[in-house]
Amino acid sequence: MISAEGVGIQFHFDRYRRVVTPNAARFRSGTSTTWGLSDVSFSSRGGEGIALIGRSGSGKTTMLRTLASVYVPDEGRLRVRGPVASLLAIDAGLLSMLTGRENALLLGVLAGLSRRAARRALVSVKERSLLGDAFEYPVLAYSQGMRARLGFAVAEELEPRILLLDEVHEALDYEFRTVVQERARALIEAGGVVVAAGHDHPLLEQMCSRAIYLEDGKIVGDGPFRDVQRAYLEDVRTGNPHE
């Protein structure tokens, strides 16, 4: 379902360290480049949860955004087969002045549902989100956890085979965190793939049996969760990056 072979993602910055397009970088002075991902190779045929672990800035979010087709590889080859649902930022796509219902309709259409299908899904999204009457309130009044609930409920409506989560599950309250874990496990048992990034290792371990350790945009560890976690924590303890 996922196959990455030598994938690289390059970012271009202007002299103020703002991200610019490659074409813009050609005509500006003082530009610089860096590799957000470099020579990344891994695969998954399904039926597993994969945790992305590593220090902040190690490439976890870039990896998820690449899998979600937000970024297109500058090098290598990436194949992702199957419907993908992603929750990469709590506020992604949400408009604060709209209600939860209106945002759910908007997110559904943006995710590829027809307007009619997105409308039909609203009852299910309200039920899945466990927001109750708050579904009719402006998102401006929502907590971070409530926003994450809404986004996850819409993502589930797409019936994904691949689910991408970037730390947002860590903002959830205990009740809904349990819901996310149960849905993730159900997807894995059905042969799907869950790829989740974050710093809450106990939470990640409940969903993922495999871990990929990223350092400076490169994979430096890939295997059973506990083994990879141990290598990462040892590097953190000693203060030395992986060689």
ABEGO torsion letter per residue (X at the ends): XBBBBGBBBBBBBBAAGBBBBAAAAAABBGBBBBBABBGBBBBBAEGBBBBBBEBBGAGAAAAAAAAAGABBBABEBBBBBEBBBBBABAABGBBAABBAAAAAAAAAAAAGBBAAAAAAAAAAAAAAAGAEAAAABBAAABBAAAAAAAAAAAAAAAGBABBBBBGAAAABBAAAAAAAAAAAAAAAAAGBBBBBBEABAAAAAAABABBBBBBGGBBABBEBAAAAAAAAAAAAAAGBBBX
